[in-house]
Every structure is written in C-alpha cells, then in structure tokens.
Amino acid sequence: GFILFFLGKKYTVAFAWLCFLWYLVYSCLTQFCRLSKKAGILLVPYLVWLTYVGYLNFMISILN
C-alpha cells in the first residue's frame, strides 16, 4: 500500500488494495468472533483505521 500510494502515485490501485485488505480483516474479525469475542473486538480498531485511510485515499484520488 505504501509503495503504491506514495512512491508509485497509483491512488486507484492503492484504494483497491485497501478495499481488499478491509475485506480480509473483516473476514478475520468475523471468524475470530466465533472463537472468542475478545479476539474479534481487538480487530475493530484496525478495521476503523483502514476505513479512515480508505476514505482519505479515495478523496485524494478524486481531487488529483
């Protein structure tokens, strides 16, 4: 993600990568919640962070 966004200036590809990563983390979160609620809850801040970064990436790709 870092290389695509900052070094490659490929904002759309970086956003697609973030969406894929968001999906993977969400899938992991749901699987962890089945095993242990605490383990699933620990992934929530990371999912929130990915959502925020995805929003910033999307807005930068629109403005450029």
C-alpha positions as a Markdown table, in Angstrom:
| # | Residue | x | y | z |
|---|---|---|---|---|
| 1 | Gly | 0.0 | 0.0 | 0.0 |
| 2 | Phe | 2.7 | 2.5 | 1.0 |
| 3 | Ile | 4.7 | 1.9 | -2.2 |
| 4 | Leu | 1.7 | 2.1 | -4.4 |
| 5 | Phe | 0.4 | 5.3 | -2.8 |
| 6 | Phe | 3.4 | 7.4 | -2.0 |
| 7 | Leu | 6.1 | 6.1 | -4.4 |
| 8 | Gly | 4.1 | 5.0 | -7.3 |
| 9 | Lys | 1.3 | 7.7 | -7.2 |
| 10 | Lys | -1.2 | 4.9 | -8.1 |
| 11 | Tyr | -4.0 | 6.1 | -5.9 |
| 12 | Thr | -6.7 | 4.0 | -7.5 |
| 13 | Val | -4.7 | 0.8 | -7.2 |
| 14 | Ala | -3.8 | 1.6 | -3.6 |
| 15 | Phe | -7.5 | 2.1 | -2.9 |
| 16 | Ala | -8.4 | -1.3 | -4.4 |
| 17 | Trp | -5.6 | -2.8 | -2.3 |
| 18 | Leu | -7.1 | -1.1 | 0.8 |
| 19 | Cys | -10.6 | -2.5 | 0.0 |
| 20 | Phe | -9.2 | -6.0 | -0.4 |
| 21 | Leu | -7.3 | -5.6 | 2.9 |
| 22 | Trp | -10.5 | -4.3 | 4.6 |
| 23 | Tyr | -12.4 | -7.4 | 3.4 |
| 24 | Leu | -9.7 | -9.7 | 4.7 |
| 25 | Val | -9.6 | -8.0 | 8.1 |
| 26 | Tyr | -13.4 | -8.1 | 8.3 |
| 27 | Ser | -13.4 | -11.8 | 7.4 |
| 28 | Cys | -10.8 | -12.5 | 10.0 |
| 29 | Leu | -12.8 | -10.5 | 12.6 |
| 30 | Thr | -16.0 | -12.5 | 12.0 |
| 31 | Gln | -14.0 | -15.8 | 12.3 |
| 32 | Phe | -12.3 | -14.6 | 15.5 |
| 33 | Cys | -15.6 | -13.6 | 17.0 |
| 34 | Arg | -16.9 | -17.1 | 16.5 |
| 35 | Leu | -13.9 | -18.4 | 18.6 |
| 36 | Ser | -13.5 | -15.6 | 21.1 |
| 37 | Lys | -15.4 | -12.3 | 21.4 |
| 38 | Lys | -12.3 | -10.6 | 22.8 |
| 39 | Ala | -10.2 | -11.7 | 19.9 |
| 40 | Gly | -12.7 | -10.2 | 17.5 |
| 41 | Ile | -13.1 | -7.0 | 19.3 |
| 42 | Leu | -9.3 | -6.5 | 19.2 |
| 43 | Leu | -9.5 | -6.2 | 15.4 |
| 44 | Val | -12.1 | -3.4 | 15.5 |
| 45 | Pro | -9.6 | -0.5 | 15.8 |
| 46 | Tyr | -7.7 | -1.8 | 12.9 |
| 47 | Leu | -10.9 | -2.0 | 10.8 |
| 48 | Val | -11.7 | 1.5 | 11.8 |
| 49 | Trp | -8.2 | 2.7 | 10.8 |
| 50 | Leu | -8.5 | 1.0 | 7.4 |
| 51 | Thr | -11.8 | 2.7 | 6.9 |
| 52 | Tyr | -10.4 | 6.1 | 7.7 |
| 53 | Val | -7.3 | 5.6 | 5.5 |
| 54 | Gly | -9.5 | 4.3 | 2.7 |
| 55 | Tyr | -11.6 | 7.4 | 2.9 |
| 56 | Leu | -8.5 | 9.6 | 2.7 |
| 57 | Asn | -7.1 | 7.7 | -0.2 |
| 58 | Phe | -10.4 | 7.9 | -2.1 |
| 59 | Met | -10.7 | 11.6 | -1.5 |
| 60 | Ile | -7.1 | 12.2 | -2.7 |
| 61 | Ser | -7.7 | 10.1 | -5.8 |
| 62 | Ile | -10.8 | 12.2 | -6.6 |
| 63 | Leu | -9.0 | 15.5 | -6.1 |
| 64 | Asn | -6.0 | 14.6 | -8.2 |
